[in-house]
């Protein structure tokens, strides 16, 4: 029988979570001179592929389209240069297509946005590997493995009790523990939840034709929203936001059959698609999650704990990086007399994030509703809208600037 321990660990900031946003927040606070405790659940055994060389390692089915906000933050933390850049693909253009015969078309490109590239496609393991390497050299980050069971907050700070009796005390607690956030629940923060009745089917293909750094997207009514994102070489990553019934069918079929289905949309642009790894496919349920607040006394939420949006714009992860940037800024710019977990400091963070998050929620949810409606007048109107927007370069530049984090 294990005897519970009452060891207490004190730090300026305690971050609960084990994803890329939690690790980035830990590095950001540490490099700003704060002591940090990073609490993660007990590690699971890594798959065999984790020890493979870069050339042998299979391509992740989970990838992120990182914008300039994410890039600049990771570069400032010396993480971007630690990525395996041979496995990072630049997005130089976007080709957006409406539904039906003669569907609308909308194009974005780096030249029109007056930047070198629109975004970068990065694998989950590549990003987390670089963050883990950076954390090993962060002397003021203490990584703790354990399961939290109780959170208490007071004017003096916040404290987390673990199941084994250990106690973590801090001035500021950051909840970066995902859409089912334990921290959010402990703070009694309610959420508005909308189930999309869709699942994102994710996998990777080789393509016969070069993609030239173009990300393709098709808004369909009956089949959902299909995106093919560029990977290095003649490879693409699929994110198919499919209605649940279709998602069940797609998951029951082989990836060869899935490639044939995609050919209806992609053959003329990318040629024949071939699965990179026949068994590598995943399905992720989609929902809109809007917490009623992203701060509580001595607590700030970041990443999916603070918001979850439809992946049609590919910006869920970028919102999380934006959270980290604005939280670090609010703490850095606070008055000298205020603690880092002071309610006014956290209120400034919440205000700063409100517009950016709300705009992304409205845009993604609105587009999903618009293109999910199977009405002919709406189909005509949305295709007309895509074509009209494509002819308005000034508005396109503003939209691209916001998406890139350069608004």
Buried (B, 14 or more C-beta within 10 A) or exposed (E): EEEEEEEEBBBBBBBBBBBBBBBBBBBBBBBBEBBBBBBBBEEEEEEEEEEEEEEEBBBBBBBBBBBBBBBBBBEBBBBBEBBBEEBBBBBBBBBBBBBEEEBBBBBBBBEBBEBEBBBBBBBBBBBBBBBEEBBEEBEBBBBBEBEBEEBEBEEEBBBBBBEBBBBBBBBBBBBBBBBEBBBBBBBEBEBEEBEBEBBBBBBBBBBEEEBEBBBBBBBBBEBBBBBBBBBBBBBBBBBBBBBBEBBEBBBEBEBEEBBBBBBEBBBEBBBBBBBBBEEBBEBBEBBBBBBEBBBBBBBBBBBBBBBBBBBBBBBBBBBBBBBBBBBBEBBEEBEEEEBBBBBEBBEBBBEBBEEBBEEBBEBBBEBBEBBBEEEEEBBBEBBEBBBEBBEEEEEBBEBBBBBBBBE
